[in-house]
Amino acid sequence: MPAPDFLHLGLAFLAALLAGAINSVAGGGTMISFPVLVALGLPPVIANATNTVGIWPGSVGSIWGFRRELARIPRAMRWLIIPALAGGAAGAMLLRLTPPGVFERLVPWLILFATLLFILREPIQRRLRTVDGAVHAGPRWMALAITAQVAVAVYGGYFGAGMSIMMLSILGVIGMTDILEMSAMTSLLALMINGVAGLIFAQAGLVAWPYALAMAVGAVAGGYGAAGIARRVSKKLVQRFVIFIGLTITAVMFVRITFGR
């Protein structure tokens, strides 16, 4: 793979900047940054690994922003970090074992799945705000949550887009009701999943580092600076933009694998 020029690095930076801003407002930024890397010529597996590493620094800002909510979360919930790490590592290893051609054919389905989750995120969150936490608290529900967290973390380590919505559902099932605390816990778990996956991708040589470094700068800038601008825009407008991009990329990817490049 030839060394990227400044134009390509600039586009990767802008994609991460936009993804970081969207993540701070509505979520779904991966559906922007990953297709841009593919469009820039990176093979899908390399693009996925590079995107995971490049966007990861932006999530550190989310953890800092949610530090008060994290302090209020019961210690028992921290046990979910273990299945998050284990599942994230398993998902990353699964990606390493997936033939590039197979992953390329899976990509449009994965993006479509993530887009549908994004479309359904508000009904899911409304449901989570009304769930009866006392009914679902207890060891049996925690065991169920750990099992579900492993499955979501495997998906997150493998691809990742949409996993935060799935994790919110898990936290609602085990009794969490405060949406800010749930978002804080989801951010922490996502940080762990993407972090361990990124380490495995880096060790396997799947990361295009010039792109990843440019994206890391963009993601941090998007999370801190561009997010302030994005919040002045209608949240509904941002959500519709992400949905439009997700459906468009899905269609383009399906055409690409059906009729060739």
LINHUQUI-V899655 format. One record per run of one state. SS is the DSSP state (2 for helix, 1 for strand, 0 for the rest). FROM is the first residue (numbers start at 1). TO is the last residue. If there is no record, write none. Layout:
BEGIN
SS:FROM:TO + SS:FROM:TO
END
This chain:
BEGIN
0:1:5 + 2:6:25 + 0:26:29 + 2:30:39 + 0:40:43 + 2:44:65 + 0:66:66 + 2:67:72 + 0:73:74 + 2:75:97 + 0:98:99 + 2:100:119 + 0:120:120 + 2:121:130 + 0:131:132 + 2:133:136 + 0:137:138 + 2:139:158 + 0:159:162 + 2:163:173 + 0:174:178 + 2:179:203 + 0:204:208 + 2:209:230 + 0:231:234 + 2:235:259 + 0:260:261
END
